[in-house]
Amino acid sequence: MAFNTEYAATLHRHVIMWVDEFIGEPGNNEHMKDRFRRITYPIYTFTETRSAKQFIEQEQTANKTVFLIISGRLALELVPEVYDYLCLKQIFLFTSKICDYRNWAIDYIEKILMFDFDEDLLIRLTNEIATHLTDEAKIYENQDRIEQAAGLLDWALWLYNDAETLKQEACRKFLTDIHKKRQKLAIDHLIVYPNRFNT
């Protein structure tokens, strides 16, 4: 099922960025990156912190929300510099050695989550983005922008198209909750908008 990127661009402005000296290189871990790309739109990769910081600053200026995936070593460089940026919603530290970063991460506990398994990271990222989209949908609903609210809820539902992700209990719970919110929106406002993400 193709993702409707043009429609998504009209709804909300958030980005996912992945900063890792190896994961960001073309040809490296393409299967894993492809799976993340199918679920998380849009995703940008960086191999060093200077350009990543510039990108975050650019997204802050553009009033976008940033979800940051970063390796442990590069997190030591980048996170202290960007942690207080308002646009930075969540930091996902991805490392095979979580114990090496526990003490350091305490200073950043409000925004940082640590993972050593890509599937766990993907599930949590999916749920965090879905939560963000449903929160934004509520803001739109409160502003009587019902079509946009419906679109954001449809986008949140679309995140769960990956069959492997749906096998996880935590994802099924989020998905059920989003379906209920989408149905309630249609009932409360007596308006039915087509799901434009199922193209």
Phi, psi and chi 1 to 4 in degrees:
 res  aa     phi    psi   chi1   chi2   chi3   chi4
   1 MET       -  124.5 -175.5 -178.6  -37.0      -
   2 ALA   -77.9  143.3      -      -      -      -
   3 PHE   -89.1  133.4 -176.7   74.8      -      -
   4 ASN   -84.8   85.1 -170.8  -20.9      -      -
   5 THR   -67.3  -34.2   55.6      -      -      -
   6 GLU   -63.8  -44.4  -72.5 -178.7   24.7      -
   7 TYR   -66.4  -41.6 -178.7   52.2      -      -
   8 ALA   -58.2  -39.9      -      -      -      -
   9 ALA   -63.9  -23.1      -      -      -      -
  10 THR   -83.6  -13.7   68.2      -      -      -
  11 LEU   -94.3  -56.4  -69.7  172.6      -      -
  12 HIS  -151.3  154.0 -175.6   70.1      -      -
  13 ARG  -119.3   95.0  -65.5  149.8   43.2  102.9
  14 HIS  -134.6  157.3   75.9  -87.8      -      -
  15 VAL  -136.2  154.0  -64.2      -      -      -
  16 ILE  -113.0  130.7  -60.8   95.2      -      -
  17 MET  -124.9  143.5   54.7 -174.9  -60.7      -
  18 TRP  -122.3  117.8 -165.3  -41.1      -      -
  19 VAL  -114.5  111.8 -176.0      -      -      -
  20 ASP  -161.2  134.7 -176.1  -69.7      -      -
  21 GLU   -64.6  -19.9   59.7 -171.5  -40.9      -
  22 PHE  -109.4  -42.3  -57.4  110.6      -      -
  23 ILE   -64.4  -29.2 -159.4   76.0      -      -
  24 GLY   -77.4  -11.7      -      -      -      -
  25 GLU   -79.0  134.0  -68.0  179.0   -3.2      -
  26 PRO   -57.1  136.8  -22.7   32.6      -      -
  27 GLY    90.5   -9.5      -      -      -      -
  28 ASN  -101.1  121.3 -167.6  -49.1      -      -
  29 ASN    54.6   41.7  -70.0  -54.9      -      -
  30 GLU   -62.0  -35.6  -73.6  -58.1  -35.0      -
  31 HIS   -61.5  -46.5  175.4   71.5      -      -
  32 MET   -65.8  -43.7 -177.9  170.4   68.6      -
  33 LYS   -64.1  -38.0  -72.9 -169.8  -71.7 -170.8
  34 ASP   -62.7  -40.9 -176.4   55.6      -      -
  35 ARG   -64.2  -42.3 -174.7  140.3  179.9 -102.2
  36 PHE   -63.7  -41.1  -87.5   74.8      -      -
  37 ARG   -64.4  -34.6  -77.7 -174.6 -172.7  110.3
  38 ARG   -65.5  -29.2  -78.0 -163.2  -44.5  -96.3
  39 ILE   -99.4  -39.1  -65.6  174.3      -      -
  40 THR  -110.0  117.3   57.2      -      -      -
  41 TYR  -124.5  137.1  167.9   84.1      -      -
  42 PRO   -87.8  155.6   30.6  -31.7      -      -
  43 ILE  -125.8  133.6 -172.8  166.5      -      -
  44 TYR  -121.2  140.3  -60.4   89.8      -      -
  45 THR  -115.1  145.9   57.2      -      -      -
  46 PHE  -137.8  145.8  -61.3   84.7      -      -
  47 THR  -106.0   -4.9   56.9      -      -      -
  48 GLU  -149.7  164.3   46.5   79.9   30.0      -
  49 THR   -81.4  -28.9   59.1      -      -      -
  50 ARG   -59.8  -51.7 -173.5  179.0   54.7   78.2
  51 SER   -69.2  -31.3   60.5      -      -      -
  52 ALA   -64.7  -43.1      -      -      -      -
  53 LYS   -63.2  -44.0 -178.1 -178.7  179.1 -172.9
  54 GLN   -59.9  -39.8  -70.1  172.1  -13.9      -
  55 PHE   -64.2  -44.2 -178.9   79.3      -      -
  56 ILE   -61.7  -42.7  -66.9  170.5      -      -
  57 GLU   -62.0  -40.0  -69.8  169.9  -14.1      -
  58 GLN   -64.1  -41.9  170.7 -172.1  -41.2      -
  59 GLU   -67.9  -34.8  -60.0  -51.3  -72.5      -
  60 GLN   -64.4  -44.6  173.0  133.8  -41.9      -
  61 THR   -60.6  -35.0  -59.3      -      -      -
  62 ALA   -86.1    6.9      -      -      -      -
  63 ASN    58.2   40.1  -68.2  -41.6      -      -
  64 LYS  -100.0  160.6  -66.3 -175.7 -178.1  177.4
  65 THR  -101.9  135.7  -60.4      -      -      -
  66 VAL  -116.2  130.0  175.7      -      -      -
  67 PHE  -107.8  121.2  -66.5   87.4      -      -
  68 LEU  -111.3  122.6  171.0   63.2      -      -
  69 ILE  -104.3  131.2  -55.3  168.1      -      -
  70 ILE  -149.4  147.4 -169.2  164.2      -      -
  71 SER   -76.6  161.2   68.3      -      -      -
  72 GLY   -59.9  -50.8      -      -      -      -
  73 ARG   -61.1  -44.4 -170.1 -177.1   70.1   72.2
  74 LEU   -73.4  -25.8  -66.3  178.8      -      -
  75 ALA   -63.0  -37.1      -      -      -      -
  76 LEU   -59.0  -32.3  -63.3  175.0      -      -
  77 GLU   -84.4  -46.6  -64.6  174.6   30.1      -
  78 LEU   -86.3  -42.8 -177.0   61.8      -      -
  79 VAL   -57.8  -45.2  169.8      -      -      -
  80 PRO   -60.1  -27.7  -24.1   34.2      -      -
  81 GLU   -81.0  -26.5  -65.9 -176.7   20.8      -
  82 VAL  -120.2   -2.9  -60.1      -      -      -
  83 TYR   -54.6  -39.5 -178.0   77.7      -      -
  84 ASP   -85.1   -0.3  -69.1  -35.5      -      -
  85 TYR   -64.6  130.3  -72.6   19.4      -      -
  86 LEU   -63.9  -28.5  -63.7  177.1      -      -
  87 CYS   -72.4  -19.2   68.8      -      -      -
  88 LEU   -80.5  103.7 -171.0   58.8      -      -
  89 LYS   -81.1  -47.4  178.2   84.1  170.0 -178.3
  90 GLN  -151.3  143.6 -168.0   76.3   60.0      -
  91 ILE  -116.3  126.8  -57.3  164.9      -      -
  92 PHE  -111.6  103.0  -58.3   87.0      -      -
  93 LEU   -82.7  119.3  179.1   66.5      -      -
  94 PHE  -113.8  110.2 -173.2   47.0      -      -
  95 THR  -151.3  151.4  177.5      -      -      -
  96 SER   -81.6   -8.6   60.2      -      -      -
  97 LYS  -126.8   68.0  -62.2  178.8 -179.4  179.0
  98 ILE   -55.1  -39.4  -72.0  176.9      -      -
  99 CYS   -59.4  -26.8   59.6      -      -      -
 100 ASP   -70.1  -16.1  -68.9   -6.4      -      -
 101 TYR  -119.0   -1.4  -61.3   95.3      -      -
 102 ARG   -58.6  -50.1  -78.7 -168.0  179.0  128.4
 103 ASN   -64.6  -42.6  -70.6  -24.4      -      -
 104 TRP   -61.4  -41.2  169.8   82.6      -      -
 105 ALA   -68.3  -18.2      -      -      -      -
 106 ILE   -56.7  -36.0  -70.7  171.0      -      -
 107 ASP   -68.5  -12.9  -68.9  -22.4      -      -
 108 TYR  -124.1   25.1  -51.8  102.6      -      -
 109 ILE   -61.5  -26.2 -160.9   72.4      -      -
 110 GLU   -67.2  -28.1  -66.9  -63.6  -42.3      -
 111 LYS  -120.6  -11.1  -68.1 -176.1 -178.7  178.7
 112 ILE  -102.4  137.2 -157.4  162.0      -      -
 113 LEU  -126.8  142.8  -59.0  167.8      -      -
 114 MET  -116.7  139.7  -64.5 -168.7  -69.4      -
 115 PHE  -138.9  144.8  -60.9   89.0      -      -
 116 ASP  -121.4    6.7   58.6    2.0      -      -
 117 PHE  -135.6  127.0 -176.9   55.3      -      -
 118 ASP   -62.9  -34.1   59.7  -19.8      -      -
 119 GLU   -64.5  -42.6 -175.5   70.7   19.9      -
 120 ASP   -62.9  -41.3  -68.0  -19.6      -      -
 121 LEU   -61.9  -46.2  169.3   58.5      -      -
 122 LEU   -61.9  -42.4 -178.3   60.0      -      -
 123 ILE   -63.4  -47.2  -70.3  165.5      -      -
 124 ARG   -66.8  -41.6 -175.7   59.5 -176.8  -96.9
 125 LEU   -60.2  -44.9  178.4   63.6      -      -
 126 THR   -58.1  -47.0  -57.6      -      -      -
 127 ASN   -66.0  -38.5  -69.9  -19.8      -      -
 128 GLU   -65.8  -42.7  -69.5  -68.2  -31.5      -
 129 ILE   -67.4  -41.3  -66.3  169.7      -      -
 130 ALA   -60.6  -42.2      -      -      -      -
 131 THR   -62.5  -43.9  -62.0      -      -      -
 132 HIS   -60.4  -45.7  178.0   68.5      -      -
 133 LEU   -64.7  -39.0  -68.8  171.5      -      -
 134 THR   -70.0  -34.8   55.8      -      -      -
 135 ASP   -63.8  -43.0  -69.9  -12.7      -      -
 136 GLU   -64.8  -37.5  -69.5  -65.0  -52.2      -
 137 ALA   -60.2  -39.8      -      -      -      -
 138 LYS   -63.9  -39.7 -171.7   62.1  179.7  171.4
 139 ILE   -61.7  -45.9  -68.0  168.8      -      -
 140 TYR   -61.3  -42.0  -81.3  135.2      -      -
 141 GLU   -61.2  -42.8 -178.5 -176.7    8.4      -
 142 ASN   -65.3  -20.8  -69.8  -19.6      -      -
 143 GLN   -95.1    9.4  -63.2  170.3  -13.0      -
 144 ASP    59.4   31.1  -72.5  -32.8      -      -
 145 ARG  -102.9   69.4  -63.4  170.8   65.5 -172.1
 146 ILE   -67.9  -39.2  -52.3  -51.7      -      -
 147 GLU   -62.4  -40.7 -176.3  174.5    5.6      -
 148 GLN   -66.9  -40.0  -70.0   89.0  -13.5      -
 149 ALA   -61.1  -44.5      -      -      -      -
 150 ALA   -61.6  -41.2      -      -      -      -
 151 GLY   -62.3  -41.5      -      -      -      -
 152 LEU   -65.7  -39.5  -73.6  170.1      -      -
 153 LEU   -66.8  -37.4  -68.9  173.0      -      -
 154 ASP   -63.5  -38.9  -69.0  -21.4      -      -
 155 TRP   -64.0  -44.1 -173.7  -10.6      -      -
 156 ALA   -59.3  -40.7      -      -      -      -
 157 LEU   -64.3  -38.7  -69.3  169.4      -      -
 158 TRP   -61.5  -31.0 -172.6   90.2      -      -
 159 LEU   -55.6  -26.1  -66.8  173.7      -      -
 160 TYR   -95.3   20.5  -65.1   98.3      -      -
 161 ASN   -69.6  -20.5  -80.5  -25.4      -      -
 162 ASP   -73.5  118.1 -175.9   75.0      -      -
 163 ALA   -60.4  -38.5      -      -      -      -
 164 GLU   -64.0  -39.1  -68.7  -60.0  -49.4      -
 165 THR   -66.5  -38.7  -55.6      -      -      -
 166 LEU   -66.2  -17.7  -82.0  175.1      -      -
 167 LYS   -69.4  -18.2  -71.1  179.8 -177.1  175.4
 168 GLN   -82.1  133.8  -55.4  -61.2  -39.5      -
 169 GLU   -57.5  -42.1 -177.2   62.8   34.4      -
 170 ALA   -61.0  -35.5      -      -      -      -
 171 CYS   -73.0  -39.0  -70.4      -      -      -
 172 ARG   -62.1  -37.7  -72.1 -166.5  -60.4  -90.8
 173 LYS   -63.9  -47.1  178.5 -174.3  176.3  -61.7
 174 PHE   -61.0  -44.4  -88.1   84.5      -      -
 175 LEU   -61.1  -45.1 -175.8   60.1      -      -
 176 THR   -60.3  -43.5  -59.9      -      -      -
 177 ASP   -63.5  -41.5 -174.7   50.7      -      -
 178 ILE   -67.0  -41.1  -63.7  165.6      -      -
 179 HIS   -57.1  -43.5  -88.3  -64.0      -      -
 180 LYS   -63.5  -41.8  -72.0  178.0 -177.9  175.6
 181 LYS   -65.5  -39.6  -72.7  177.6  179.7  177.6
 182 ARG   -65.4  -42.4  179.9   63.0  163.6   94.5
 183 GLN   -66.2  -41.9  -70.0  170.0  -15.0      -
 184 LYS   -63.1  -39.9 -177.1  178.5 -177.3  -42.3
 185 LEU   -59.2  -45.9 -175.6   73.0      -      -
 186 ALA   -64.6  -40.8      -      -      -      -
 187 ILE   -69.7  -47.4  -68.5  167.8      -      -
 188 ASP   -62.0  -33.1  -72.7   -6.9      -      -
 189 HIS  -109.8    3.8  -62.9  -81.6      -      -
 190 LEU    50.5   37.2  -58.3  173.4      -      -
 191 ILE  -131.5  135.5  -61.4  172.3      -      -
 192 VAL  -119.8  116.9  176.8      -      -      -
 193 TYR  -106.0  139.6  -67.7  100.4      -      -
 194 PRO   -68.0  150.0   25.2  -32.3      -      -
 195 ASN   -77.2  105.2 -176.5  -23.7      -      -
 196 ARG   -85.8    3.8  -67.1  169.7   60.1 -176.4
 197 PHE   -91.7  -12.4  -75.6  101.8      -      -
 198 ASN   -96.7   70.4  -67.5  -32.9      -      -
 199 THR  -101.9      -   59.1      -      -      -
